[in-house]
């Protein structure tokens, strides 16, 4: 029972993916999946030459990863990325989430850039630094290059 409580507490530290916080969610979820030895099933399919034993272990790990991911996405995100195909394999779900929320989508890139442009100093230096760090992480996750003159 104590292990289940620790596991729930671990996962509760990962923010809910709501469509606006992909970079932060992605890094936190990746760290968590690595700690559970589940990142490989999210990154690639079961090897084609896998024995039945390996394939079964891979399938169980994939199901665990899907469960972890599904508990940390909002209902709207769930409807956008989970379907009859992605619900079966963690690597397909992970790929769909990345495709939906990274630079492959012009809309996402536009939102990230607009957030960068709209950010301003409100008199609280720490809040401003935190906001800029968050926005830099989002820019990087979306492969947006900021001209050096805007950073100085």
Secondary structure, 3 states (H helix, E strand, C coil): CHHHHHHHHHHHCCCCECCCCHHHHHHHHHHHHHHCCCHHHHHCCCCCCCCHHHHHHHHHHHHHHHHHHHHCECHHHHHHHCCCCCCCCHHHHHHHHHHHHCCCCHHHHHHHHHHHHHCCCCCCHHHHHHHHHHHHHHHHHCCCCCCHHHHC
